[in-house]
Amino acid sequence: MRMKFERLAVVGIGLLGGSVARAARVSGVAAQVVGVDRDPAHRERALALGIVDSASPDLGHAAGSGLVVFCTPVDVIAEQVLALAPSCPEGTLLTDVGSTKAALVHAVEGSLPSGIHFVGSHPLAGSEKGGPDHADARLFVERLTVVTRTGLTDPEALERTMSFWQTLGSRVRVMSPEDHDEALAVTSHLPHLAASALAGILPAELSGLTATGFRDATRLAAGDAQLWAAIFGQNRGALLRALGLLQGRLEEFRAALEAGDSGRILALLAEGKKVREGLSG
Amino acid sequence: MRMKFERLAVVGIGLLGGSVARAARVSGVAAQVVGVDRDPAHRERALALGIVDSASPDLGHAAGSGLVVFCTPVDVIAEQVLALAPSCPEGTLLTDVGSTKAALVHAVEGSLPSGIHFVGSHPLAGSEKGGPDHADARLFVERLTVVTRTGLTDPEALERTMSFWQTLGSRVRVMSPEDHDEALAVTSHLPHLAASALAGILPAELSGLTATGFRDATRLAAGDAQLWAAIFGQNRGALLRALGLLQGRLEEFRAALEAGDSGRILALLAEGKKVREGLSG
């Protein structure tokens, strides 16, 4: 199935929205790309860089596009989808790139006008660098995009959403919103929390004694604090469970260190090494 | 002061020992470089790659070198230094690259023959990749090397050790072994522990849902488990204090999440972001 939209809209022209716009253009999936962003600097840069053909602060500017991709903070996507949907012609496909899925998918599904479909998406791609200047047409290439399915998801809309991400170069995996959120709490939200905690406790006078290890381990902490606070807020339950796993493991390290149990310390380190070596990159 | 040794020995020809050997050769600090390693594969590769001029499993092979750099695990350096020192001619300078300093410096200082000096060193450079194949003559360039000073440290030996690392391209900072260990517990040992914990709790079925964030945050976990178990064992007290800081911060996150206190979550994330952005790289 060859995807083609006469017009595609991105709502939020930051790193992800800008990258969706660029990738859609490069892949030929959209003849025209329009953008919505409240930030005049984002609109100006996106126009100057040729990321979008037109840009507006008004959400209504996205109406009339066959596909609208919401790339705004996770705590505002649902209300934006519900606000835009009544202005959309029948057959409009709505999706997003939010890092949490359950709260927003359930807030939207079942509340849309007939013939307007929303399918949740989460491309596992990004950067601690934000804004349209870092938009990259190849951001999704060979990355994984999770697309969500519930009992209310329209099968054709699901297929079209999957095709869209595949056209942008991404692999696609279908999950329930709840399974997505439980998994990403461990694989994404918890590492962000841990990186932030490690960075946050560094006494200022020790910054000169950090090396690449500290910098790797804390790189995520440079991400946008407001975006991540919203993500944490939308996925509190799963994140608390994931945090419990980490706290439990740190207690195991503490007990082994206090006991001087070098065999146990070695076993814990060996387990982490084995898992890490199973991951590429 | 231009450093020049007729002969330099590295004990342990892994990534660090091999890099010291290569950097010493490239910088012209040593006319001849010899290596000691119990692992025949390390000796063979180091000879094949031209990292050392000769290699032996016997520690005694290092005797007769003006400078001996111990690049073995932190829990064996002190005993090797004490074993080698009686065979060394007067004026021999001994140093190391160990990640912990207090235990080994105090085990060595005051127990050496007259005219043989040991000064502790720790270049803040390395890689999760080990072995002589990854040895890099530029590993120390623009990195920081901590050189330790105690009441027993010979001033001239300290100066010569500092010059050696500077000749290899490193910046040098003098600290007490105790200050070094307290600082590195926070900036190096704790991040390693946290990375290992994060990796270790990843359920196998979720590895496909990790992205660059998880991989950055856990990269350190791929390091040699035995080397790191030895480092943790040598720096238990300071590492437990650093771990307490992290555990306290994670409890703050937990309390904020449980209370749904989005302002507090944002403040914690903003603090981590600010610290991280103050670091380069």
Interface residues (C-beta under 8 A of the other chain):
Chain A: L124 A125 G126 R143 L144 V146 R173 A183 L184 V186 T187 S188 L190 P191 H192 L193 A194 A195 S196 A197 L198 A199 G200 I201 L202 P203 A204 L206 S207 G208 L209 T210 A211 T212 G213 F214 R215 D216 A217 T218 R219 L220 A221 A222 G223 D224 A225 Q226 W228 A229 F232 G233 R236 L239 L240 L243 L245 L246 Q247 G248 R249 L250 E251 F253 R254 L257 E258 G260 S262 I265 L266 L268 L269 A270 E271 G272 K273 V275 R276 E277 G278 L279 S280 G281
Chain B: L124 A125 G126 R143 L144 V146 R173 A183 L184 V186 T187 S188 L190 P191 H192 L193 A194 A195 S196 A197 L198 A199 G200 I201 L202 P203 A204 L206 S207 G208 L209 T210 A211 T212 G213 F214 R215 D216 A217 T218 R219 L220 A221 A222 G223 D224 A225 Q226 W228 A229 F232 G233 R236 L239 L240 L243 L245 L246 Q247 G248 R249 L250 E251 F253 R254 L257 E258 G260 S262 I265 L266 L268 L269 A270 E271 G272 K273 V275 R276 E277 G278 L279 S280 G281
